[in-house]
């Protein structure tokens, strides 16, 4: 049975750059690990073939000379261990269990292996695996981090990357803080390393470990807390059944963490898989969310639920339960886009309102200018905001918004609406002036055409006082003359 999650049914505007960087680091580091292993294998092959003696029988105590393959395995295994005493301890434990040699003969066996290793070590390059992997007997936090970025082989790397890409990008974006996300990854790495060290101290040989799987399980556990109902696209294969299914994150978390927990306690042989790191990583991920990211979950809950519902409606439409044609899917997508746009606008207005009510006019102006590029093509939005701002009775932010509106409305030849906003601005502050001289002349001319001479007069006089020589004097004199004749 194969259950392989590969992507999440959520759409995000931001990109999970830290997740991508971690993946790139893992691939690059493993590439160099692989090159290093090939160099070591070349040296071990040459050395083991040089000492091979087919005339020896099975009674010899110089075991490495009996088989080039066994010789390579032993030397490369010792070379990749961060502490060679670990490997020697393993052989001692093995002999104690199987009683193959007397103590005196076993010491000779180990002496011969040590001599061969010393000669091989002199020729071979230093093992990159030994530099990176975590030795549980040392409690080294740096190695706990480097170990999660390195892998045993390409299949080990590919498997971890598939699972990591299924869960980590959404977790990074939902956390909403790069520093917090990096801290979570580091925390899970340290917890899995510490837990593995404790387990080996209690029972077992401290075998070095490497791989991102503990962090991957942490992402699965954290997904179960932050987005339990988010659907993960999962390839499920069981005999003749093979299909992509959308499975909630919490169900996958229970499956993977529960299955590894069962294997950890039910079987003594785990086939070289660090199940302690798997289980501790999954539990640590959930607990980090529960104790540290509870506020984050509350902040994203409403938006996340709406996104999940939107994806559900799209999935249902594809299955034909909402509509049978493509236009139905487009209609649903458009409805949700409009919904999201309204939500974004409501949040913007709410922030603006809070700034104005608190008397923070400068913050309100900065906020308006920050989002100007987003809303400038829909002048009605800023026009509506202006009239709402007028009701707030805060002049500075209102006048700034009025200037923005007048400029946009004049550009669209909406002169009547621009004049209405100008009149409202003069009601709030008789010293109100437009910053652009061309707008002054254009708007004053329109006021004259509509016989709103007082408004035109105020526009011209205030502009002359504000910007003076920057205005075309001939047009200004013409306007003054015309206004003087009328009044």
DAQUI-V344117 format. One record per residue. N is the residue number from 1. RES is the residue in three letters. PHI is phi in degrees with one decimal (NA if undefined). PSI is psi as a letter, one per 30 degrees, with the letter a starting at -180 (* if undefined). OMEGA is omega as a letter, one per 30 degrees, with the letter a starting at -180 (NA if undefined). Layout:
# DAQUI-V344117
n & res & phi & psi & omega
N & RES & PHI & PSI & OMEGA
N & RES & PHI & PSI & OMEGA
This chain:
# DAQUI-V344117
n & res & phi & psi & omega
1 & UNK & NA & k & a
2 & UNK & -124.3 & k & l
3 & UNK & -125.0 & j & a
4 & UNK & -122.8 & j & l
5 & UNK & -73.1 & k & a
6 & UNK & -135.3 & f & l
7 & UNK & -164.5 & l & a
8 & UNK & -112.1 & k & a
9 & UNK & -89.1 & i & l
10 & UNK & -138.5 & k & l
11 & UNK & -111.4 & k & a
12 & UNK & -130.7 & k & l
13 & UNK & -79.4 & e & a
14 & UNK & -83.0 & l & l
15 & UNK & -109.1 & k & a
16 & UNK & -81.8 & i & a
17 & UNK & -64.3 & e & a
18 & UNK & -64.6 & e & l
19 & UNK & -59.9 & e & l
20 & UNK & -63.1 & e & l
21 & UNK & -63.8 & e & l
22 & UNK & -61.1 & e & l
23 & UNK & -63.3 & e & l
24 & UNK & -61.9 & e & l
25 & UNK & -59.3 & e & l
26 & UNK & -60.8 & e & a
27 & UNK & -66.6 & e & a
28 & UNK & -64.2 & e & a
29 & UNK & -61.9 & e & a
30 & UNK & -68.0 & e & l
31 & UNK & -58.3 & e & l
32 & UNK & -71.5 & e & l
33 & UNK & -58.9 & e & a
34 & UNK & -64.4 & e & l
35 & UNK & -61.0 & e & a
36 & UNK & -63.8 & e & l
37 & UNK & -64.1 & e & l
38 & UNK & -62.8 & e & l
39 & UNK & -64.0 & e & l
40 & UNK & -64.9 & e & l
41 & UNK & -62.9 & e & l
42 & UNK & -60.4 & e & l
43 & UNK & -67.6 & e & a
44 & UNK & -66.1 & e & l
45 & UNK & -62.3 & e & l
46 & UNK & -62.2 & e & a
47 & UNK & -67.4 & e & a
48 & UNK & -66.1 & e & l
49 & UNK & -68.5 & e & a
50 & UNK & -72.2 & f & a
51 & UNK & -98.7 & f & a
52 & UNK & -64.1 & k & a
53 & UNK & -132.8 & j & a
54 & UNK & -67.6 & f & a
55 & UNK & -79.2 & f & a
56 & UNK & -74.0 & k & l
57 & UNK & -102.2 & l & a
58 & UNK & -69.6 & f & a
59 & UNK & -82.4 & f & a
60 & UNK & -66.6 & k & l
61 & UNK & -94.4 & f & l
62 & UNK & -93.7 & i & a
63 & UNK & -63.6 & e & a
64 & UNK & -68.1 & f & l
65 & UNK & -88.4 & f & a
66 & UNK & -82.8 & e & a
67 & UNK & -146.7 & k & l
68 & UNK & -60.9 & e & a
69 & UNK & -66.2 & e & l
70 & UNK & -64.7 & e & l
71 & UNK & -60.2 & e & l
72 & UNK & -61.5 & e & a
73 & UNK & -61.2 & e & a
74 & UNK & -67.6 & e & a
75 & UNK & -65.1 & e & a
76 & UNK & -69.3 & e & l
77 & UNK & -65.1 & e & l
78 & UNK & -65.5 & e & a
79 & UNK & -70.0 & e & a
80 & UNK & -85.8 & f & l
81 & UNK & -79.1 & k & l
82 & UNK & -65.0 & f & l
83 & UNK & -133.7 & j & a
84 & UNK & -61.5 & f & l
85 & UNK & -65.0 & f & l
86 & UNK & -62.1 & e & l
87 & UNK & -64.3 & e & l
88 & UNK & -61.8 & e & l
89 & UNK & -61.6 & e & a
90 & UNK & -63.1 & e & l
91 & UNK & -65.3 & e & l
92 & UNK & -64.8 & e & l
93 & UNK & -64.0 & e & l
94 & UNK & -62.9 & e & a
95 & UNK & -68.2 & e & l
96 & UNK & -62.4 & e & a
97 & UNK & -74.2 & e & a
98 & UNK & -99.5 & f & l
99 & UNK & 50.9 & h & a
100 & UNK & -77.0 & e & a
101 & UNK & -128.3 & l & l
102 & UNK & -70.9 & l & a
103 & UNK & -61.8 & e & a
104 & UNK & -66.5 & e & l
105 & UNK & -67.1 & e & a
106 & UNK & -64.4 & e & l
107 & UNK & -62.9 & e & l
108 & UNK & -69.8 & e & l
109 & UNK & -59.6 & e & a
110 & UNK & -67.2 & e & l
111 & UNK & -64.0 & e & l
112 & UNK & -66.3 & e & l
113 & UNK & -63.2 & e & a
114 & UNK & -63.6 & e & l
115 & UNK & -65.3 & e & l
116 & UNK & -64.2 & e & a
117 & UNK & -64.5 & e & l
118 & UNK & -59.0 & e & l
119 & UNK & -69.1 & e & l
120 & UNK & -65.2 & e & a
121 & UNK & -62.2 & e & l
122 & UNK & -65.7 & e & a
123 & UNK & -92.9 & f & a
124 & UNK & -85.1 & k & l
125 & UNK & -69.3 & l & a
126 & UNK & -65.3 & k & a
127 & UNK & -74.5 & k & l
128 & UNK & -70.0 & e & l
129 & UNK & -58.8 & e & a
130 & UNK & -64.1 & e & l
131 & UNK & -71.8 & e & a
132 & UNK & -98.1 & e & a
133 & UNK & -71.5 & l & a
134 & UNK & -95.1 & k & l
135 & UNK & -94.4 & j & a
136 & UNK & -64.3 & f & l
137 & UNK & -85.4 & f & a
138 & UNK & -104.9 & f & a
139 & UNK & 54.4 & h & a
140 & UNK & -93.2 & j & a
141 & UNK & -66.4 & e & l
142 & UNK & -65.6 & e & l
143 & UNK & -66.8 & f & l
144 & UNK & -63.3 & e & l
145 & UNK & -80.1 & e & a
146 & UNK & -64.9 & e & a
147 & UNK & -66.1 & e & a
148 & UNK & -72.8 & f & l
149 & UNK & -93.5 & f & a
150 & UNK & -117.7 & l & a
151 & UNK & -140.1 & l & a
152 & UNK & -76.0 & e & l
153 & UNK & -159.3 & l & a
154 & UNK & -66.1 & e & l
155 & UNK & -67.1 & e & l
156 & UNK & -60.4 & e & l
157 & UNK & -63.9 & e & a
158 & UNK & -61.3 & e & l
159 & UNK & -60.0 & e & l
160 & UNK & -64.9 & e & a
161 & UNK & -66.9 & e & l
162 & UNK & -62.3 & e & l
163 & UNK & -65.8 & e & a
164 & UNK & -62.9 & e & l
165 & UNK & -69.6 & f & l
166 & UNK & -73.5 & e & a
167 & UNK & -118.2 & e & a
168 & UNK & -63.9 & e & a
169 & UNK & -56.4 & e & l
170 & UNK & -65.8 & e & l
171 & UNK & -61.4 & e & l
172 & UNK & -58.8 & e & a
173 & UNK & -70.1 & e & a
174 & UNK & -68.7 & e & l
175 & UNK & -67.0 & e & l
176 & UNK & 68.8 & g & l
177 & UNK & -144.0 & k & l
178 & UNK & -62.3 & e & a
179 & UNK & -63.6 & e & l
180 & UNK & -64.2 & e & a
181 & UNK & -65.2 & e & l
182 & UNK & -61.0 & e & l
183 & UNK & -62.5 & e & l
184 & UNK & -63.8 & e & a
185 & UNK & -60.8 & e & l
186 & UNK & -65.1 & e & a
187 & UNK & -60.7 & e & l
188 & UNK & -64.4 & e & l
189 & UNK & -60.1 & e & a
190 & UNK & -69.7 & e & l
191 & UNK & -63.9 & e & a
192 & UNK & -65.0 & e & l
193 & UNK & -66.4 & e & a
194 & UNK & -63.7 & e & a
195 & UNK & -63.3 & e & l
196 & UNK & -65.0 & e & l
197 & UNK & -61.8 & e & l
198 & UNK & -61.4 & e & a
199 & UNK & -64.4 & e & l
200 & UNK & -74.9 & e & l
201 & UNK & -66.2 & e & a
202 & UNK & -74.1 & e & a
203 & UNK & -158.6 & j & l
204 & UNK & 129.3 & l & l
205 & UNK & -83.2 & k & a
206 & UNK & -73.9 & i & a
207 & UNK & -80.0 & k & l
208 & UNK & -60.0 & l & a
209 & UNK & -135.9 & l & l
210 & UNK & -153.1 & l & l
211 & UNK & 125.3 & l & a
212 & UNK & -88.3 & g & a
213 & UNK & -61.8 & e & l
214 & UNK & -63.7 & e & l
215 & UNK & -68.2 & e & l
216 & UNK & -58.7 & e & l
217 & UNK & -64.9 & e & l
218 & UNK & -62.5 & e & l
219 & UNK & -64.8 & e & l
220 & UNK & -65.9 & e & l
221 & UNK & -63.8 & e & l
222 & UNK & -69.1 & e & l
223 & UNK & -62.7 & e & l
224 & UNK & -63.2 & f & l
225 & UNK & -88.2 & e & a
226 & UNK & -75.1 & e & a
227 & UNK & -141.9 & i & a
228 & UNK & -58.2 & e & a
229 & UNK & -96.3 & f & l
230 & UNK & -65.9 & k & a
231 & UNK & -90.2 & k & l
232 & UNK & -107.0 & k & l
233 & UNK & -70.5 & k & a
234 & UNK & -132.7 & k & l
235 & UNK & -85.6 & k & a
236 & UNK & -115.1 & k & l
237 & UNK & -129.8 & k & l
238 & UNK & -147.9 & j & a
239 & UNK & 53.1 & c & a
240 & UNK & -89.7 & f & a
241 & UNK & -93.5 & k & l
242 & UNK & -143.3 & j & a
243 & UNK & -159.6 & l & l
244 & UNK & -85.8 & k & l
245 & UNK & -118.9 & l & l
246 & UNK & -100.3 & j & a
247 & UNK & -116.3 & k & l
248 & UNK & -57.7 & k & a
249 & UNK & -59.9 & e & a
250 & UNK & -67.7 & e & l
251 & UNK & -68.2 & e & l
252 & UNK & -63.9 & e & l
253 & UNK & -63.1 & e & l
254 & UNK & -61.4 & e & a
255 & UNK & -63.6 & e & a
256 & UNK & -71.3 & e & a
257 & UNK & -68.2 & e & l
258 & UNK & -65.1 & e & a
259 & UNK & -64.6 & e & l
260 & UNK & -66.0 & e & l
261 & UNK & -64.4 & e & l
262 & UNK & -62.5 & e & l
263 & UNK & -61.4 & e & a
264 & UNK & -61.8 & e & a
265 & UNK & -96.1 & f & a
266 & UNK & -89.9 & f & a
267 & UNK & -126.7 & k & l
268 & UNK & -85.3 & f & l
269 & UNK & -100.4 & j & a
270 & UNK & -105.0 & g & l
271 & UNK & 55.8 & h & l
272 & UNK & 78.6 & g & l
273 & UNK & -90.8 & k & a
274 & UNK & -82.0 & i & a
275 & UNK & -67.4 & f & l
276 & UNK & -61.6 & e & l
277 & UNK & -66.7 & e & l
278 & UNK & -60.9 & e & a
279 & UNK & -67.3 & e & a
280 & UNK & -65.4 & e & l
281 & UNK & -64.9 & e & l
282 & UNK & -61.9 & e & l
283 & UNK & -66.8 & e & l
284 & UNK & -61.6 & e & l
285 & UNK & -59.4 & e & a
286 & UNK & -65.9 & e & a
287 & UNK & -68.2 & e & l
288 & UNK & -61.0 & e & l
289 & UNK & -62.6 & e & a
290 & UNK & -65.5 & e & a
291 & UNK & -94.2 & f & a
292 & UNK & -120.6 & f & a
293 & UNK & -117.8 & g & a
294 & UNK & -62.8 & e & l
295 & UNK & -65.2 & e & l
296 & UNK & -60.2 & e & a
297 & UNK & -63.7 & e & l
298 & UNK & -65.9 & e & a
299 & UNK & -67.8 & e & a
300 & UNK & -96.8 & f & a
301 & UNK & -58.6 & e & a
302 & UNK & -63.9 & e & a
303 & UNK & -65.0 & e & l
304 & UNK & -65.7 & e & l
305 & UNK & -61.4 & e & l
306 & UNK & -67.2 & e & l
307 & UNK & -65.7 & e & l
308 & UNK & -62.4 & e & l
309 & UNK & -65.4 & e & l
310 & UNK & -61.6 & e & l
311 & UNK & -64.5 & e & l
312 & UNK & -64.4 & e & a
313 & UNK & -66.8 & e & l
314 & UNK & -64.8 & e & a
315 & UNK & -64.6 & e & l
316 & UNK & -65.6 & e & l
317 & UNK & -65.9 & e & l
318 & UNK & -65.0 & e & l
319 & UNK & -80.8 & f & l
320 & UNK & 90.7 & g & a
321 & UNK & -84.4 & f & l
322 & UNK & -107.1 & e & l
323 & UNK & -159.5 & l & a
324 & UNK & -99.4 & f & a
325 & UNK & -115.2 & l & a
326 & UNK & -66.9 & f & a
327 & UNK & -63.8 & e & l
328 & UNK & -63.0 & e & l
329 & UNK & -65.0 & e & l
330 & UNK & -64.3 & e & l
331 & UNK & -61.6 & e & l
332 & UNK & -63.1 & e & l
333 & UNK & -61.8 & e & l
334 & UNK & -65.8 & e & l
335 & UNK & -61.0 & e & a
336 & UNK & -71.9 & e & l
337 & UNK & -62.6 & e & l
338 & UNK & -62.7 & e & l
339 & UNK & -62.4 & e & l
340 & UNK & -64.3 & e & l
341 & UNK & -62.2 & e & l
342 & UNK & -64.9 & e & l
343 & UNK & -61.2 & e & a
344 & UNK & -62.6 & e & l
345 & UNK & -65.6 & e & l
346 & UNK & -61.1 & e & l
347 & UNK & -65.6 & e & l
348 & UNK & -62.6 & e & l
349 & UNK & -63.4 & e & a
350 & UNK & -63.6 & e & l
351 & UNK & -63.3 & e & l
352 & UNK & -64.0 & e & a
353 & UNK & -61.4 & e & a
354 & UNK & -63.8 & e & l
355 & UNK & -64.8 & e & a
356 & UNK & -68.1 & e & a
357 & UNK & -64.0 & f & l
358 & UNK & -84.0 & g & a
359 & UNK & 77.0 & g & a
360 & UNK & -94.7 & i & a
361 & UNK & -62.3 & e & a
362 & UNK & -61.9 & e & l
363 & UNK & -64.8 & e & l
364 & UNK & -64.2 & e & l
365 & UNK & -65.3 & e & l
366 & UNK & -60.6 & e & l
367 & UNK & -62.3 & e & l
368 & UNK & -62.9 & e & a
369 & UNK & -71.9 & e & l
370 & UNK & -61.8 & e & a
371 & UNK & -96.5 & g & a
372 & UNK & -62.0 & e & a
373 & UNK & -62.9 & f & a
374 & UNK & -73.7 & e & a
375 & UNK & -112.6 & f & a
376 & UNK & -64.1 & f & l
377 & UNK & -73.5 & f & l
378 & UNK & -113.4 & i & a
379 & UNK & -62.0 & f & a
380 & UNK & -61.1 & e & a
381 & UNK & -64.6 & e & a
382 & UNK & -70.8 & f & l
383 & UNK & -66.5 & e & l
384 & UNK & -62.1 & e & l
385 & UNK & -60.2 & e & a
386 & UNK & -60.5 & e & a
387 & UNK & -68.0 & e & l
388 & UNK & -67.6 & e & a
389 & UNK & -64.5 & e & l
390 & UNK & -60.9 & e & l
391 & UNK & -71.3 & f & l
392 & UNK & -75.8 & f & l
393 & UNK & 62.5 & h & l
394 & UNK & -120.2 & j & a
395 & UNK & -70.6 & e & a
396 & UNK & -61.4 & e & a
397 & UNK & -66.9 & e & l
398 & UNK & -65.6 & e & a
399 & UNK & -65.4 & e & l
400 & UNK & -62.5 & e & l
401 & UNK & -66.9 & e & l
402 & UNK & -62.0 & e & l
403 & UNK & -61.3 & e & l
404 & UNK & -60.2 & e & a
405 & UNK & -64.4 & e & a
406 & UNK & -61.8 & e & l
407 & UNK & -61.1 & e & a
408 & UNK & -69.1 & e & a
409 & UNK & -68.8 & e & l
410 & UNK & -64.5 & e & l
411 & UNK & -63.3 & f & l
412 & UNK & -97.2 & g & l
413 & UNK & 61.3 & h & l
414 & UNK & -93.6 & i & a
415 & UNK & -68.6 & e & a
416 & UNK & -61.6 & e & l
417 & UNK & -68.5 & e & l
418 & UNK & -65.8 & e & l
419 & UNK & -65.7 & e & l
420 & UNK & -62.7 & e & l
421 & UNK & -68.3 & e & l
422 & UNK & -61.9 & e & l
423 & UNK & -60.9 & e & l
424 & UNK & -63.5 & e & l
425 & UNK & -66.4 & e & l
426 & UNK & -67.8 & e & l
427 & UNK & -63.8 & e & a
428 & UNK & -77.9 & e & a
429 & UNK & -154.7 & j & a
430 & UNK & -66.6 & f & l
431 & UNK & -86.7 & g & a
432 & UNK & -55.1 & k & l
433 & UNK & -143.8 & k & l
434 & UNK & -82.8 & k & a
435 & UNK & -82.3 & f & a
436 & UNK & -95.6 & j & a
437 & UNK & -58.0 & e & l
438 & UNK & -63.7 & e & l
439 & UNK & -65.6 & e & l
440 & UNK & -60.0 & e & a
441 & UNK & -64.7 & e & a
442 & UNK & -62.9 & e & a
443 & UNK & -70.8 & e & l
444 & UNK & -65.3 & e & l
445 & UNK & -61.6 & e & l
446 & UNK & -66.0 & e & l
447 & UNK & -66.3 & e & l
448 & UNK & -64.4 & e & a
449 & UNK & -62.0 & e & a
450 & UNK & -93.1 & g & l
451 & UNK & 59.8 & h & l
452 & UNK & -101.2 & i & a
453 & UNK & -69.1 & e & l
454 & UNK & -62.1 & e & l
455 & UNK & -64.2 & e & l
456 & UNK & -61.7 & e & l
457 & UNK & -60.4 & e & l
458 & UNK & -63.3 & e & l
459 & UNK & -60.2 & e & a
460 & UNK & -69.2 & e & a
461 & UNK & -63.1 & e & a
462 & UNK & -67.4 & e & l
463 & UNK & -68.0 & e & l
464 & UNK & -63.0 & e & l
465 & UNK & -71.3 & e & a
466 & UNK & -82.4 & e & a
467 & UNK & -121.1 & f & l
468 & UNK & 53.4 & c & a
469 & UNK & -64.8 & f & l
470 & UNK & -69.3 & f & a
471 & UNK & -87.4 & k & l
472 & UNK & -62.8 & j & a
473 & UNK & -64.8 & e & a
474 & UNK & -64.3 & e & l
475 & UNK & -68.7 & e & l
476 & UNK & -62.4 & e & l
477 & UNK & -64.2 & e & l
478 & UNK & -60.8 & e & l
479 & UNK & -63.4 & e & l
480 & UNK & -62.8 & e & a
481 & UNK & -62.8 & e & a
482 & UNK & -62.7 & e & l
483 & UNK & -65.4 & e & l
484 & UNK & -64.7 & e & l
485 & UNK & -64.7 & e & a
486 & UNK & -71.1 & e & a
487 & UNK & -82.9 & * & NA
